[in-house]
Amino acid sequence: MCNDYEQHVSHAEYRKAIEALELTSASADEAALLPADDIRIGDSGPVLRAKGNGVELVAMRFGFPPPRPKAGPIFNFKSDGRNFAESRRCVIVLSGFFEFTGSKYPKTKHRFALKDSPVMGIAGLWSKDEDGSLSFTMLTTAPGPDIAPIHDRQVCVLQPEDWTAWLFLTRPQEDLLQPLPEGTLVVEVVREGKD
């Protein structure tokens, strides 16, 4: 599952996406949109969440804290059959995400990005942890046609025009938490593995 993504969304691209949604945006956390080639579990990344009738962009840690001793952080969360109406919904803002294939390290690294937009979102949930810090997890679903040849699950990708619908549930979540149509994602190999 997705445990690595990139953040190359500029402030101008982010502002353009927010303005197109006609949302009131609190000032963005400048550190949230710092460029990063790889954001992995435990790293900080930009997250959009509802604030009143508008939104705010904040930096949060990738992965909920482990639920019990000796468990790992929760970085992906199955959306299938769940109701998120009472959850703390968020959109993870990014430019592309990675999946890996192969059995030997380094594995082949595949990059996925939206075909017609430099910015995408992943539907997620956020949490305020016991220490007061903020963290997020990505929701997953069955793989769509662009991802199925590479992985048996996928993150719930949101095009920018669907961000508001997820944050405020103005459309049924079943319409949002599903794979995008074939050809929506550009898929490229960014590193060949040792298979």
C-alpha positions as CSV (number, residue, x, y, z in Angstrom):
1,M,0.0,0.0,0.0
2,C,1.0,3.6,-0.3
3,N,3.7,4.4,2.2
4,D,5.6,7.0,0.1
5,Y,4.5,10.0,-1.8
6,E,5.9,13.2,-3.2
7,Q,5.0,16.9,-2.6
8,H,5.8,19.3,-5.4
9,V,2.6,21.3,-5.3
10,S,3.5,25.0,-5.3
11,H,1.7,27.7,-3.3
12,A,0.3,29.1,-6.6
13,E,-1.0,25.7,-7.7
14,Y,-2.6,25.1,-4.2
15,R,-4.2,28.6,-4.2
16,K,-5.6,28.0,-7.7
17,A,-7.2,24.7,-6.6
18,I,-8.7,26.4,-3.5
19,E,-10.0,29.4,-5.5
20,A,-11.6,27.1,-8.1
21,L,-13.6,25.5,-5.2
22,E,-14.7,28.9,-4.0
23,L,-13.6,28.0,-0.5
24,T,-12.6,30.4,2.3
25,S,-9.1,29.4,3.2
26,A,-7.3,30.3,6.4
27,S,-3.7,31.2,5.9
28,A,-1.8,28.1,4.9
29,D,1.0,26.8,7.1
30,E,4.0,27.8,5.0
31,A,5.9,24.7,6.1
32,A,3.1,22.4,5.0
33,L,3.9,22.9,1.3
34,L,7.6,22.4,1.4
35,P,8.8,20.4,-1.6
36,A,9.7,16.7,-0.8
37,D,10.6,13.9,-3.2
38,D,9.6,11.3,-0.7
39,I,7.2,11.7,2.3
40,R,7.2,8.4,4.2
41,I,5.5,7.1,7.4
42,G,6.5,9.4,10.3
43,D,7.3,12.4,8.0
44,S,5.3,15.6,7.9
45,G,3.1,16.4,5.0
46,P,0.4,19.0,3.9
47,V,-3.2,18.2,4.9
48,L,-6.3,20.2,4.1
49,R,-9.1,20.0,6.7
50,A,-12.4,21.8,7.4
51,K,-12.3,24.9,9.5
52,G,-15.7,26.4,10.1
53,N,-17.2,26.9,6.6
54,G,-13.8,27.0,5.0
55,V,-10.6,25.1,5.1
56,E,-7.1,25.3,6.4
57,L,-3.8,23.7,5.3
58,V,-1.6,22.3,8.1
59,A,1.4,20.1,8.4
60,M,0.6,16.7,10.0
61,R,2.6,13.5,10.6
62,F,1.9,10.6,8.2
63,G,0.5,7.7,10.2
64,F,-1.7,7.4,13.3
65,P,0.3,6.3,16.4
66,P,0.4,2.5,16.9
67,P,-2.9,1.3,18.5
68,R,-1.1,-1.2,20.9
69,P,2.5,-2.1,21.9
70,K,4.6,-3.7,19.2
71,A,2.2,-2.6,16.5
72,G,3.1,-0.2,13.6
73,P,1.6,3.1,12.9
74,I,-1.7,3.1,10.9
75,F,-0.8,4.8,7.6
76,N,-3.5,3.2,5.4
77,F,-7.2,2.5,6.4
78,K,-9.7,0.5,4.5
79,S,-12.7,2.6,3.4
80,D,-14.8,-0.4,2.3
81,G,-18.2,-0.6,4.0
82,R,-17.4,2.1,6.5
83,N,-19.3,5.3,7.3
84,F,-17.1,8.5,7.8
85,A,-19.9,11.0,8.4
86,E,-18.8,11.5,12.0
87,S,-15.0,11.2,11.3
88,R,-12.4,13.9,11.1
89,R,-12.0,13.9,7.3
90,C,-9.1,15.5,5.5
91,V,-7.4,15.7,2.1
92,I,-3.7,14.9,1.8
93,V,-2.3,17.3,-0.8
94,L,0.4,15.9,-3.1
95,S,1.7,15.8,-6.6
96,G,2.1,12.0,-6.9
97,F,2.3,8.8,-5.0
98,F,4.4,5.6,-5.3
99,E,3.8,1.9,-5.3
100,F,6.5,-0.8,-5.4
101,T,6.8,-4.2,-7.1
102,G,9.3,-6.9,-6.8
103,S,10.7,-9.1,-4.0
104,K,14.3,-7.8,-3.8
105,Y,15.6,-4.4,-2.7
106,P,15.6,-2.0,-4.3
107,K,12.1,-2.7,-5.6
108,T,10.7,-1.2,-8.8
109,K,9.2,2.2,-7.9
110,H,6.1,3.3,-9.8
111,R,4.8,6.9,-9.7
112,F,1.1,7.8,-10.1
113,A,0.0,11.4,-10.8
114,L,-3.2,12.9,-12.2
115,K,-3.1,13.2,-16.0
116,D,-4.7,16.7,-16.2
117,S,-3.6,18.4,-12.9
118,P,-0.3,19.1,-11.1
119,V,-2.1,18.7,-7.8
120,M,-4.1,15.8,-6.4
121,G,-5.6,14.8,-3.1
122,I,-6.0,11.6,-1.2
123,A,-9.1,11.1,1.1
124,G,-7.9,10.7,4.6
125,L,-8.7,11.0,8.3
126,W,-6.8,13.1,10.8
127,S,-6.3,12.8,14.5
128,K,-5.1,14.9,17.5
129,D,-2.7,12.5,19.3
130,E,-2.2,12.2,23.1
131,D,0.8,14.4,22.9
132,G,-1.2,17.1,21.1
133,S,0.4,16.6,17.7
134,L,-1.6,16.0,14.5
135,S,-1.4,12.9,12.3
136,F,-3.2,11.5,9.3
137,T,-4.0,8.2,7.6
138,M,-4.9,7.5,4.0
139,L,-8.1,5.8,3.0
140,T,-7.9,2.8,0.6
141,T,-10.2,1.0,-1.8
142,A,-10.2,-1.7,-4.5
143,P,-7.7,-0.9,-7.3
144,G,-8.8,1.0,-10.4
145,P,-7.7,0.1,-13.9
146,D,-4.6,2.3,-13.8
147,I,-3.3,0.7,-10.5
148,A,-4.6,-2.9,-10.7
149,P,-1.7,-4.2,-12.8
150,I,0.7,-3.1,-10.1
151,H,-1.2,-3.4,-6.7
152,D,-4.3,-5.1,-5.3
153,R,-5.4,-2.0,-3.3
154,Q,-5.1,1.7,-3.9
155,V,-5.5,5.0,-2.0
156,C,-8.7,6.9,-2.6
157,V,-7.5,9.6,-5.0
158,L,-9.5,12.8,-5.1
159,Q,-9.3,15.3,-8.0
160,P,-9.2,18.9,-6.7
161,E,-12.9,19.5,-7.7
162,D,-13.9,16.7,-5.3
163,W,-12.0,18.0,-2.2
164,T,-15.0,20.0,-0.8
165,A,-17.4,17.1,-1.3
166,W,-15.2,14.9,0.8
167,L,-14.4,17.5,3.5
168,F,-18.1,18.4,4.0
169,L,-19.7,15.2,2.6
170,T,-21.9,17.1,0.1
171,R,-22.0,14.0,-2.0
172,P,-22.4,10.4,-1.0
173,Q,-19.0,9.1,0.2
174,E,-19.4,6.0,-2.0
175,D,-19.2,8.3,-5.0
176,L,-15.9,9.7,-3.8
177,L,-14.1,6.7,-2.3
178,Q,-13.7,4.7,-5.5
179,P,-11.1,4.3,-8.2
180,L,-11.0,6.9,-10.9
181,P,-11.7,6.0,-14.5
182,E,-9.1,4.4,-16.7
183,G,-6.6,6.8,-18.0
184,T,-7.0,9.4,-15.3
185,L,-3.6,8.6,-13.7
186,V,-0.3,8.8,-15.5
187,V,1.9,5.8,-14.5
188,E,5.6,5.8,-14.9
189,V,8.5,3.7,-13.6
190,V,10.9,6.0,-11.7
191,R,13.3,3.3,-10.6
192,E,13.9,-0.3,-11.9
193,G,14.3,-2.9,-9.2
194,K,16.6,-6.0,-9.0
195,D,14.2,-8.7,-10.0
